[in-house]
Amino acid sequence: MKNIGFIGCGAMAQAMMPAIKTSGLDCTLAFSQRNRDHGRAFADRLGVRFVPNNSNLYGQVDVVVLAVKPQQLADLDLALAPGQETPLVLSLLAGTPLGQLRQALGHDRLIRVMPNVAASVAASMTVMAAGPGLSQEDIDLAKRILDTIGRTVILDEEGLDKAGALNGCGPAFFFQIMEACADALVALGIPRAISYEIAAQTMKGSADLALADQTHPAVLKDKVTSPGGTTIAGVCAMEKAGVRSGLIEAILASYGRTKEMSQ
């Protein structure tokens, strides 16, 4: 059994903890945060332990998920008592490189992690980048934990920053696409709630098929696109509107902002 502690209880921590708790992973969960009233209420609701002091939590667990805002890193008071082992730290801090984490925390048992909001339904696409010299046992443990909230891939730190422009920011892009598709059905007279359901399930089914089939997306698209048919008419309209190039530019812009933040 592993003891996992979250330092910070923002939206991502609140998405991850229920998924981990219900996954069947052999672990205990605890968390700390500044707002004690909110912390106790969340702990009672989820059935996990609330530890008011960050340092107390830090010294009691095997794995720490660092889930504070990046600007709060310098103010964290994380000290270990004599004899306490250094926990493995999974950092959710956007734009905060391993070198900066190492300087702030004073050790190398560090992994950067980029999940997304779908962690709340155990469907996150998570990217992790391990610090240099980390043991394979620590990497495997981190992946087992992250696999409880969805799928996990391992990249180097530069790859994490690049991939995060899609897996981290992508849900917002896909929600915008989903909204636009639903609006089109509303314009055609379909009730809004049904339009959202159709758009969401069509997107989900397409993603599930792509993951299961492991075929190039263009091949899957061609299977749906008959010569002279309705689908190719829509595809041509998308190309004319610049949908493909717009999505590419959105991801590149998100990565550019990530690099700015890391400075």
Backbone as numpy.savetxt, mean C-alpha at the origin, in Angstrom:
# Nx Ny Nz CAx CAy CAz Cx Cy Cz
5.06 -17.48 17.22 4.22 -16.28 17.22 5.09 -15.04 17.22
4.75 -14.08 16.37 5.45 -12.82 16.30 4.58 -11.70 16.87
5.22 -10.77 17.57 4.53 -9.60 18.09 4.78 -8.43 17.14
3.70 -7.90 16.59 3.78 -6.82 15.60 3.20 -5.55 16.22
3.94 -4.46 16.13 3.47 -3.19 16.69 3.47 -2.09 15.65
2.40 -1.32 15.60 2.30 -0.17 14.71 2.57 1.09 15.51
3.49 1.90 15.05 3.70 3.22 15.64 3.04 4.23 14.71
1.93 4.79 15.18 1.08 5.61 14.34 -0.16 4.82 13.94
-1.30 5.49 13.89 -2.55 4.79 13.58 -3.38 5.61 12.61
-2.74 6.00 11.51 -3.44 6.73 10.46 -4.22 5.79 9.56
-4.61 6.29 8.40 -5.49 5.53 7.51 -4.86 4.22 7.07
-3.57 4.23 6.74 -2.95 2.99 6.25 -2.82 1.96 7.36
-2.43 2.40 8.54 -2.34 1.46 9.67 -3.71 0.88 9.98
-4.75 1.71 9.94 -6.10 1.22 10.22 -6.59 0.28 9.13
-6.06 0.42 7.91 -6.42 -0.51 6.84 -5.69 -1.84 7.01
-4.43 -1.79 7.43 -3.61 -2.99 7.51 -3.95 -3.87 8.70
-4.18 -3.27 9.85 -4.34 -4.07 11.07 -5.51 -5.05 11.02
-6.70 -4.65 10.56 -7.79 -5.64 10.49 -7.47 -6.79 9.54
-6.81 -6.49 8.41 -6.47 -7.54 7.45 -5.48 -8.53 8.05
-4.48 -8.02 8.76 -3.51 -8.91 9.41 -4.19 -9.74 10.48
-5.05 -9.09 11.26 -5.71 -9.77 12.38 -6.58 -10.93 11.92
-7.25 -10.77 10.79 -8.19 -11.80 10.32 -7.54 -12.78 9.33
-6.23 -12.63 9.09 -5.56 -13.45 8.08 -5.21 -14.86 8.54
-5.17 -15.07 9.85 -4.71 -16.35 10.36 -3.22 -16.38 10.65
-2.50 -15.29 10.38 -1.08 -15.20 10.72 -0.90 -15.34 12.23
0.07 -16.12 12.63 0.32 -16.37 14.06 1.05 -15.16 14.64
0.30 -14.20 15.15 0.91 -12.97 15.65 -0.02 -12.29 16.65
0.56 -11.36 17.40 -0.23 -10.44 18.21 -0.05 -9.05 17.62
-1.05 -8.18 17.83 -1.01 -6.83 17.29 -1.14 -5.81 18.40
-0.33 -4.76 18.32 -0.44 -3.63 19.23 -0.10 -2.37 18.44
-0.46 -1.21 18.99 -0.12 0.03 18.32 -0.01 1.15 19.34
0.67 2.21 18.93 0.75 3.42 19.75 0.44 4.62 18.87
-0.08 5.67 19.51 -0.31 6.93 18.80 -0.49 8.03 19.83
-0.46 9.27 19.37 -0.49 10.40 20.31 -1.85 10.57 20.98
-2.92 10.42 20.21 -4.27 10.65 20.73 -4.73 9.43 21.52
-4.67 9.52 22.85 -4.95 8.34 23.67 -6.42 7.95 23.62
-7.32 8.93 23.59 -8.75 8.60 23.54 -9.07 7.87 22.25
-8.56 8.38 21.15 -8.79 7.72 19.85 -8.13 6.35 19.85
-6.94 6.26 20.42 -6.23 4.99 20.45 -6.98 3.92 21.22
-7.47 4.27 22.39 -8.21 3.29 23.20 -9.50 2.87 22.49
-10.18 3.83 21.86 -11.43 3.50 21.16 -11.16 2.54 20.00
-10.10 2.79 19.23 -9.77 1.91 18.11 -9.35 0.54 18.61
-8.58 0.51 19.69 -8.13 -0.77 20.25 -9.32 -1.62 20.70
-10.29 -0.98 21.34 -11.48 -1.71 21.79 -12.28 -2.23 20.59
-12.38 -1.42 19.56 -13.17 -1.80 18.40 -12.54 -2.96 17.64
-11.21 -2.94 17.51 -10.53 -3.96 16.73 -10.10 -5.16 17.56
-9.99 -4.96 18.88 -9.54 -6.06 19.72 -8.03 -6.24 19.70
-7.29 -5.12 19.64 -5.85 -5.17 19.72 -5.39 -4.33 20.91
-4.10 -4.38 21.22 -3.58 -3.71 22.41 -3.10 -2.31 22.06
-3.44 -1.35 22.90 -3.00 0.03 22.75 -1.91 0.31 23.77
-0.74 0.78 23.29 0.38 1.14 24.15 0.62 2.63 23.99
0.35 3.43 25.03 0.43 4.89 24.85 1.82 5.41 24.51
2.88 4.73 24.94 4.24 5.23 24.77 4.95 4.52 23.63
5.50 5.29 22.69 6.18 4.70 21.53 7.36 3.82 21.92
8.17 4.30 22.86 9.35 3.54 23.26 8.97 2.22 23.92
7.92 2.25 24.73 7.48 1.01 25.36 7.08 -0.02 24.32
6.35 0.42 23.31 5.95 -0.49 22.23 7.17 -0.99 21.46
8.08 -0.07 21.17 9.26 -0.39 20.36 10.09 -1.51 20.99
10.14 -1.54 22.30 10.94 -2.55 22.98 10.22 -3.84 23.28
8.92 -3.91 22.94 8.13 -5.09 23.30 7.79 -5.99 22.12
8.12 -5.58 20.90 7.63 -6.31 19.72 8.80 -6.81 18.88
8.49 -7.78 18.02 9.48 -8.32 17.08 9.56 -7.49 15.80
8.41 -6.95 15.40 8.32 -6.18 14.16 7.58 -4.88 14.44
8.14 -3.77 13.98 7.49 -2.47 14.10 7.10 -2.00 12.70
5.83 -1.61 12.54 5.39 -0.95 11.32 5.35 0.54 11.61
6.27 1.26 11.00 6.38 2.70 11.25 5.40 3.42 10.34
4.33 3.97 10.95 3.22 4.50 10.17 2.89 5.94 10.55
3.92 6.70 10.93 3.72 8.12 11.23 3.92 8.93 9.96
3.66 10.24 10.04 3.93 11.10 8.91 5.45 11.29 8.78
5.97 11.43 7.56 7.42 11.57 7.38 8.05 12.67 8.22
7.34 13.79 8.36 7.90 14.90 9.12 7.97 14.63 10.62
7.30 13.55 11.08 7.33 13.21 12.51 8.49 12.29 12.87
9.23 11.83 11.87 10.31 10.87 12.13 11.34 11.42 13.10
11.74 12.68 12.90 12.79 13.26 13.74 12.35 13.40 15.20
11.05 13.46 15.45 10.55 13.66 16.81 10.25 12.36 17.55
10.42 11.22 16.88 10.12 9.95 17.55 11.16 9.67 18.63
10.68 9.24 19.78 11.56 8.86 20.88 11.51 7.34 21.00
12.43 6.69 20.31 12.43 5.22 20.27 13.74 4.72 20.88
13.69 4.40 22.15 14.88 3.93 22.84 14.64 2.52 23.35
15.69 1.69 23.31 15.61 0.32 23.81 16.30 0.22 25.16
15.69 -0.50 26.07 16.31 -0.76 27.37 17.42 -1.79 27.20
18.37 -1.84 28.11 19.43 -2.85 28.02 18.85 -4.27 27.93
19.36 -5.03 26.97 18.90 -6.41 26.81 17.77 -6.57 25.82
17.11 -5.47 25.43 16.03 -5.58 24.46 16.60 -5.68 23.05
16.02 -6.58 22.24 16.50 -6.76 20.87 15.91 -5.70 19.94
16.70 -5.31 18.97 16.24 -4.34 17.98 15.17 -4.97 17.11
13.99 -4.37 17.01 12.93 -4.97 16.18 13.20 -4.74 14.70
12.61 -5.58 13.88 12.59 -5.36 12.44 11.60 -4.23 12.16
12.02 -3.21 11.41 11.17 -2.05 11.15 10.73 -2.04 9.70
9.41 -2.02 9.50 8.80 -1.84 8.18 8.31 -0.40 8.10
8.94 0.40 7.28 8.60 1.82 7.22 7.62 2.11 6.10
6.51 2.77 6.44 5.52 3.21 5.46 5.74 4.66 5.05
6.82 5.29 5.53 7.02 6.72 5.33 7.36 7.02 3.87
6.46 7.72 3.20 6.66 8.05 1.78 7.84 9.00 1.62
8.66 8.74 0.60 9.76 9.64 0.28 10.86 9.69 1.31
10.93 8.70 2.19 11.94 8.68 3.25 12.89 7.52 3.00
14.09 7.78 2.48 15.00 6.71 2.08 15.56 5.95 3.26
16.10 4.77 2.97 16.66 3.92 4.01 17.78 4.61 4.77
18.59 5.40 4.07 19.67 6.11 4.75 19.16 7.06 5.81
18.07 7.75 5.52 17.49 8.67 6.50 16.88 7.90 7.67
16.26 6.77 7.38 15.71 5.94 8.46 16.83 5.41 9.35
17.92 4.97 8.72 19.06 4.44 9.47 19.62 5.50 10.41
19.73 6.72 9.92 20.26 7.81 10.74 19.33 8.12 11.91
18.03 8.07 11.66 17.06 8.42 12.71 16.93 7.32 13.75
17.00 6.05 13.32 16.73 4.94 14.23 17.99 4.28 14.76
19.10 4.47 14.09 20.36 3.98 14.61 20.63 2.50 14.40
19.97 1.88 13.42 20.24 0.47 13.13 19.86 0.17 11.68
20.15 -1.08 11.25 19.98 -1.46 9.85 18.87 -2.48 9.61
18.09 -2.83 10.61 17.01 -3.81 10.39 15.79 -3.07 9.83
15.94 -2.61 8.59 14.98 -1.69 8.01 14.49 -2.19 6.65
13.19 -2.05 6.42 12.58 -2.35 5.13 11.60 -1.23 4.80
11.74 -0.67 3.62 10.74 0.30 3.17 9.58 -0.46 2.52
8.38 0.01 2.78 7.17 -0.68 2.32 6.22 0.33 1.72
5.67 -0.01 0.56 4.66 0.84 -0.08 3.42 0.00 -0.39
2.44 -0.02 0.54 1.16 -0.68 0.25 0.21 0.33 -0.38
-1.06 -0.05 -0.53 -2.06 0.93 -0.95 -3.36 0.71 -0.19
-4.34 1.57 -0.45 -5.56 1.59 0.36 -6.36 0.29 0.27
-6.13 -0.52 -0.76 -6.85 -1.78 -0.88 -6.43 -2.79 0.20
-5.45 -2.42 1.02 -5.11 -3.26 2.17 -6.32 -3.51 3.06
-7.25 -2.57 3.08 -8.43 -2.69 3.95 -9.32 -3.86 3.55
-9.19 -4.33 2.31 -9.95 -5.51 1.86 -8.99 -6.63 1.45
-7.77 -6.58 2.03 -6.73 -7.59 1.77 -6.44 -7.74 0.28
-6.45 -6.62 -0.45 -6.20 -6.65 -1.89 -5.16 -5.62 -2.30
-4.27 -5.26 -1.38 -3.23 -4.29 -1.69 -2.22 -4.86 -2.68
-1.65 -3.99 -3.50 -0.42 -4.31 -4.23 0.69 -3.60 -3.48
1.53 -4.37 -2.81 2.55 -3.82 -1.94 3.94 -4.06 -2.53
4.78 -3.04 -2.46 6.17 -3.14 -2.87 7.04 -2.97 -1.63
8.06 -3.82 -1.49 8.98 -3.69 -0.36 10.42 -3.66 -0.87
11.26 -2.89 -0.15 12.68 -2.79 -0.48 13.46 -2.96 0.82
14.25 -4.02 0.90 14.99 -4.33 2.12 16.29 -3.55 2.18
16.69 -3.19 3.40 17.96 -2.54 3.60 19.12 -3.47 3.32
20.30 -2.92 3.01 21.47 -3.76 2.70 21.89 -4.60 3.90
22.23 -5.85 3.64 22.72 -6.71 4.71 21.64 -7.33 5.57
20.37 -7.09 5.24 19.29 -7.68 6.03 19.24 -9.18 5.79
18.94 -9.94 6.83 18.94 -11.40 6.69 17.75 -11.86 5.86
17.91 -13.02 5.22 16.82 -13.60 4.44 15.64 -13.91 5.35
15.92 -14.27 6.60 14.85 -14.56 7.56 13.98 -13.33 7.80
14.62 -12.16 7.93 13.86 -10.92 8.12 13.04 -10.58 6.87
13.63 -10.76 5.70 12.92 -10.47 4.45 11.72 -11.39 4.29
11.91 -12.67 4.60 10.80 -13.63 4.49 9.69 -13.30 5.48
10.07 -12.90 6.70 9.07 -12.54 7.71 8.26 -11.33 7.24
8.95 -10.32 6.73 8.24 -9.12 6.25 7.26 -9.48 5.14
7.69 -10.32 4.21 6.82 -10.70 3.10 5.61 -11.49 3.59
5.80 -12.37 4.58 4.65 -13.12 5.13 3.62 -12.17 5.73
4.10 -11.16 6.42 3.18 -10.17 7.01 2.47 -9.40 5.92
3.22 -8.93 4.94 2.62 -8.10 3.88 1.70 -8.89 2.98
1.96 -10.17 2.81 1.08 -11.00 1.99 -0.32 -11.14 2.60
-0.47 -10.84 3.88 -1.80 -10.91 4.50 -2.70 -9.77 4.03
-2.11 -8.72 3.45 -2.94 -7.59 3.01 -3.06 -7.54 1.49
-2.58 -8.58 0.78 -2.69 -8.62 -0.67 -1.49 -9.28 -1.31
-1.03 -8.75 -2.42 0.15 -9.25 -3.13 1.36 -8.40 -2.77
2.55 -9.03 -2.80 3.78 -8.33 -2.46 4.85 -8.63 -3.49
5.56 -7.60 -3.93 6.74 -7.79 -4.76 7.93 -7.12 -4.08
9.12 -7.64 -4.35 10.35 -7.12 -3.75 11.19 -6.47 -4.83
11.55 -5.20 -4.61 12.42 -4.45 -5.51 13.53 -3.79 -4.70
14.49 -3.17 -5.39 15.45 -2.35 -4.66 14.79 -1.01 -4.35
15.51 -0.16 -3.63 14.89 1.08 -3.16 14.50 2.01 -4.30
15.34 2.11 -5.32 15.00 2.94 -6.47 13.76 2.40 -7.17
13.67 1.07 -7.28 12.50 0.46 -7.90 11.24 0.71 -7.11
11.36 0.71 -5.77 10.19 0.99 -4.93 9.65 2.39 -5.20
10.55 3.38 -5.28 10.09 4.74 -5.53 9.39 4.86 -6.88
9.92 4.14 -7.88 9.31 4.19 -9.20 7.97 3.46 -9.21
7.94 2.25 -8.67 6.70 1.46 -8.66 5.63 2.12 -7.81
6.05 2.83 -6.76 5.08 3.49 -5.88 4.24 4.52 -6.58
4.76 5.06 -7.70 3.96 6.01 -8.47 2.74 5.36 -9.08
2.77 4.02 -9.19 1.59 3.29 -9.69 0.86 2.58 -8.56
1.56 1.71 -7.81 0.82 0.94 -6.81 0.33 1.81 -5.66
1.08 2.85 -5.31 0.64 3.72 -4.23 -0.39 4.75 -4.67
-0.11 5.40 -5.79 -1.00 6.46 -6.29 -2.09 5.91 -7.21
-1.85 4.75 -7.81 -2.74 4.19 -8.81 -4.20 4.07 -8.42
-4.51 3.66 -7.16 -5.94 3.59 -6.82 -6.70 4.87 -7.11
-6.08 6.03 -6.87 -6.76 7.30 -7.16 -7.00 7.44 -8.66
-6.02 7.01 -9.47 -6.19 7.09 -10.92 -7.32 6.16 -11.37
-7.33 4.95 -10.82 -8.34 3.97 -11.23 -9.73 4.36 -10.74
-9.80 4.98 -9.56 -11.10 5.46 -9.08 -11.62 6.56 -10.00
-10.71 7.39 -10.49 -11.13 8.45 -11.41 -11.64 7.86 -12.73
-10.94 6.82 -13.22 -11.41 6.14 -14.43 -12.77 5.49 -14.18
-12.90 4.84 -13.02 -14.16 4.18 -12.67 -15.31 5.19 -12.61
-15.03 6.35 -12.02 -16.05 7.40 -11.92 -16.46 7.88 -13.31
-15.47 8.07 -14.19 -15.78 8.53 -15.54 -16.61 7.51 -16.30
-16.27 6.22 -16.16 -17.05 5.17 -16.83 -18.48 5.14 -16.31
-18.62 5.28 -15.00 -19.96 5.29 -14.41 -20.75 6.51 -14.86
-20.09 7.66 -14.94 -20.76 8.87 -15.41 -21.30 8.68 -16.83
-20.55 7.97 -17.64 -21.02 7.72 -19.01 -22.31 6.93 -19.00
-22.39 5.90 -18.11 -23.63 5.13 -18.03 -24.78 5.96 -17.48
-24.47 6.84 -16.51 -25.50 7.75 -15.99 -26.03 8.64 -17.11
-25.12 9.12 -17.95 -25.53 9.95 -19.09 -26.43 9.19 -20.05
-26.26 7.84 -20.07 -27.11 7.01 -20.93 -28.40 6.57 -20.22
-28.57 7.01 -18.96 -29.82 6.74 -18.27 -29.78 5.61 -17.26
-28.60 5.03 -17.00 -28.49 3.96 -16.00 -28.38 4.59 -14.61
-29.11 4.08 -13.60 -29.01 4.65 -12.24 -27.56 4.65 -11.73
-27.22 5.68 -10.95 -25.83 5.88 -10.55 -25.27 4.70 -9.75
-26.03 4.19 -8.79 -25.51 3.09 -7.97 -25.20 1.86 -8.83
-26.07 1.57 -9.77 -25.84 0.44 -10.67 -24.66 0.72 -11.59
-24.53 1.97 -12.02 -23.42 2.35 -12.89 -22.08 2.13 -12.18
-22.00 2.52 -10.90 -20.76 2.31 -10.14 -20.47 0.82 -9.98
-21.50 0.03 -9.71 -21.30 -1.41 -9.55 -20.79 -2.03 -10.85
-21.37 -1.64 -11.97 -20.94 -2.18 -13.26 -19.49 -1.79 -13.55
-19.17 -0.51 -13.31 -17.81 -0.04 -13.58 -16.79 -0.74 -12.69
-17.11 -0.87 -11.39 -16.17 -1.47 -10.45 -15.95 -2.95 -10.74
-17.04 -3.68 -10.97 -16.89 -5.11 -11.21 -16.22 -5.38 -12.56
-16.50 -4.56 -13.56 -15.83 -4.74 -14.84 -14.32 -4.51 -14.71
-13.94 -3.49 -13.94 -12.52 -3.24 -13.71 -11.89 -4.36 -12.90
-12.58 -4.80 -11.85 -12.05 -5.88 -11.01 -11.92 -7.18 -11.80
-12.95 -7.52 -12.57 -12.90 -8.75 -13.35 -11.78 -8.73 -14.38
-11.56 -7.59 -15.00 -10.48 -7.46 -15.97 -9.12 -7.64 -15.29
-8.96 -7.05 -14.10 -7.70 -7.19 -13.37 -7.49 -8.63 -12.92
-8.55 -9.27 -12.42 -8.43 -10.67 -11.99 -8.03 -11.56 -13.17
-8.63 -11.32 -14.33 -8.30 -12.10 -15.52 -6.84 -11.90 -15.93
-6.38 -10.65 -15.89 -4.99 -10.35 -16.27 -4.01 -11.05 -15.34
-4.31 -11.05 -14.02 -3.42 -11.69 -13.06 -3.44 -13.21 -13.22
-4.61 -13.76 -13.50 -4.72 -15.21 -13.62 -4.15 -15.71 -14.94
-4.34 -14.94 -16.02 -3.95 -15.39 -17.35 -2.47 -15.17 -17.65
-1.91 -14.13 -17.02 -0.49 -13.79 -17.23 -0.15 -13.54 -18.70
-1.15 -13.06 -19.44 -0.97 -12.73 -20.85 -0.77 -11.22 -20.99
-0.06 -10.81 -22.02 0.14 -9.38 -22.25 -1.22 -8.69 -22.37
-1.39 -7.53 -21.73 -2.68 -6.83 -21.79 -3.17 -6.58 -23.21
-2.26 -6.33 -24.14 -2.68 -6.09 -25.53 -3.35 -7.33 -26.12
-2.87 -8.52 -25.75 -3.48 -9.75 -26.24 -4.89 -9.90 -25.68
-5.05 -9.62 -24.39 -6.38 -9.68 -23.78 -7.32 -8.66 -24.41
-6.78 -7.47 -24.68 -7.60 -6.44 -25.33 -8.06 -6.90 -26.71
-7.14 -7.51 -27.45 -7.48 -7.95 -28.81 -8.56 -9.03 -28.82
-8.62 -9.83 -27.75 -9.65 -10.87 -27.66 -11.05 -10.27 -27.56
-11.13 -9.05 -27.04 -12.43 -8.39 -26.87 -12.76 -7.51 -28.07
-11.76 -7.20 -28.88 -11.90 -6.17 -29.90 -12.11 -6.79 -31.29
-13.35 -6.91 -31.69 -13.68 -7.48 -33.01 -13.52 -6.43 -34.10
-13.12 -6.84 -35.30 -13.00 -5.89 -36.42 -14.33 -5.19 -36.70
-14.27 -3.88 -36.75 -15.46 -3.11 -37.08 -16.52 -3.09 -36.01
-16.19 -3.55 -34.81 -17.20 -3.67 -33.76 -17.28 -2.48 -32.82
-18.06 -2.67 -31.77 -18.28 -1.58 -30.81 -17.04 -1.28 -29.96
-16.30 -2.33 -29.59 -15.15 -2.12 -28.71 -14.06 -1.33 -29.41
-13.75 -1.66 -30.67 -12.69 -0.93 -31.37 -13.08 0.53 -31.58
-14.37 0.78 -31.70 -14.82 2.17 -31.80 -14.48 2.93 -30.52
-14.71 2.28 -29.39 -14.37 2.90 -28.11 -12.87 3.05 -27.92
-12.10 2.03 -28.31 -10.64 2.09 -28.19 -10.09 3.25 -29.02
-10.61 3.42 -30.22 -10.17 4.53 -31.07 -10.49 5.88 -30.43
-11.66 5.97 -29.80 -12.03 7.22 -29.13 -11.09 7.50 -27.95
-10.70 6.45 -27.23 -9.75 6.62 -26.13 -8.40 7.12 -26.64
-7.94 6.55 -27.76 -6.66 6.98 -28.33 -6.74 8.44 -28.77
-7.86 8.81 -29.37 -8.03 10.19 -29.82 -8.02 11.16 -28.64
-8.59 10.73 -27.51 -8.66 11.57 -26.32 -7.35 11.59 -25.53
-6.42 10.72 -25.90 -5.13 10.70 -25.20 -5.18 10.02 -23.85
-6.08 9.06 -23.68 -6.20 8.39 -22.38 -4.91 7.66 -22.02
-4.33 6.94 -22.97 -3.12 6.18 -22.70 -1.97 7.12 -22.29
-1.73 8.16 -23.08 -0.63 9.08 -22.77 -0.91 9.84 -21.48
-2.19 10.13 -21.20 -2.53 10.82 -19.96 -2.19 10.00 -18.73
-2.45 8.69 -18.79 -2.12 7.82 -17.67 -0.61 7.71 -17.48
0.12 7.61 -18.58 1.58 7.56 -18.49 2.11 8.83 -17.85
1.59 9.98 -18.27 2.04 11.25 -17.71 1.69 11.36 -16.23
0.54 10.83 -15.83 0.14 10.88 -14.42 1.14 10.11 -13.55
1.54 8.93 -14.00 2.47 8.11 -13.22 3.85 8.75 -13.18
4.30 9.30 -14.31 5.59 9.98 -14.32 5.57 11.22 -13.43
4.45 11.94 -13.40 4.34 13.11 -12.53 4.38 12.71 -11.06
3.72 11.61 -10.72 3.75 11.13 -9.33 5.15 10.74 -8.91
5.89 10.08 -9.81 7.27 9.72 -9.50 8.13 10.97 -9.34
7.91 11.97 -10.18 8.66 13.22 -10.04 8.44 13.86 -8.70
7.21 13.82 -8.22 6.91 14.40 -6.90 7.56 13.57 -5.79
7.61 12.25 -5.97 8.29 11.39 -4.99 9.75 11.79 -4.86
10.42 12.03 -6.00 11.83 12.42 -5.96 12.02 13.77 -5.27
11.07 14.68 -5.51 11.15 15.97 -4.84 11.04 15.81 -3.32
10.11 14.98 -2.87 9.92 14.76 -1.44 11.14 14.11 -0.80
11.82 13.23 -1.52 12.96 12.53 -0.95 14.16 13.43 -0.74
14.13 14.63 -1.40 15.22 15.58 -1.24 15.12 16.33 0.07
